[in-house]
Each structure stands twice: as C-alpha cells, then as structure tokens.
Amino acid sequence: MREFFLGWRRKIGVLTLGFAVLAMLGWVRSLTIRDQIEIAFESRVQSIASQAGTIDWQIKQWHNDFLPIQAIEWTTTPTDPRIPRVLWLRTIQSDMIFNGKKLAWSGHGTRIPYWMCVLPLTAVSAFLILTKPKHLIAKKI
C-alpha cells in the first residue's frame, strides 16, 4: 500500500479529491441553507454567499453615509426558493433602491454553479490517482 502513495501525484490527487468532497458538501448544503460572509473595507464590502447550488461573489459599494455595522459578518438563513439556479457563470447586479434613489448600496459580481468546481476537481483527482507514476512503469521494464 505504501508504494501506491510514493511520489507526489497520488498525494496531490487525494488532496484534490478532498477539496472536491468539500465542494460537494457545500453544494448540498446550499440547496437548503444560505451562508454569507461579508468583509468590509471602508465604503466597500466583499460578499461571498453559498445559496441555491451556487457561489455568489459580490463587491458592494455603500452610498449616502450608510456603512456596515461590523467589519466581518457571517449570516446563515434558509435558502430563498426564488433564487434561480444557474447553469453557467452569470454576472449579477444588486441595488438597494428606495423611491428611485440608491438608499444604501449597489453591487456587482459573479454567480458560479457548484458543479463547475466539483466536476473539474473530481476529474483532476481521478487522473492523478488512477494513472501510474513513471517510477512504477520503469520497474516493470
């Protein structure tokens, strides 16, 4: 069994498979629970949310002297069923508007489906784990 893990390829393959499993767990969780972390920098906020089978990354710009209360904020809520599930990368925009005026913030970002992370990680890990390293091929010759 030790010979199986000689060299770097299979070790990296198992590590990559671990990342694929973590991404799959996030995918399943996002179908029922929305997790969001926001990190504030002066009047900008970086926001990453996991919801409806997607990862949403946004940059929000605060307006009208509204600022986030905390520098780092993590929220967990049930997933909104109205959030569309996307098949490909999608640009997202959001505005908090009241009576035609930007009240608090406007933002833009990207929505990435989880499968676009899980499938490539699984394929790379399968390649690294299942292909024979060169040092094993050389011993048989």
Secondary structure, 3 states (H helix, E strand, C coil): CHHHHCCCHHHHHHHHHHHHHHHHHHHHHHCCEEEEEEEEECCEEEEEEEECCEEEEEEEEECCCCCCCCCEEEEEEECCCCCCCCCCCEEEEEEEEECCEEEEEEEEEEEEECHHHHHHHHHHHHHHHHCCCHHHHHHHC
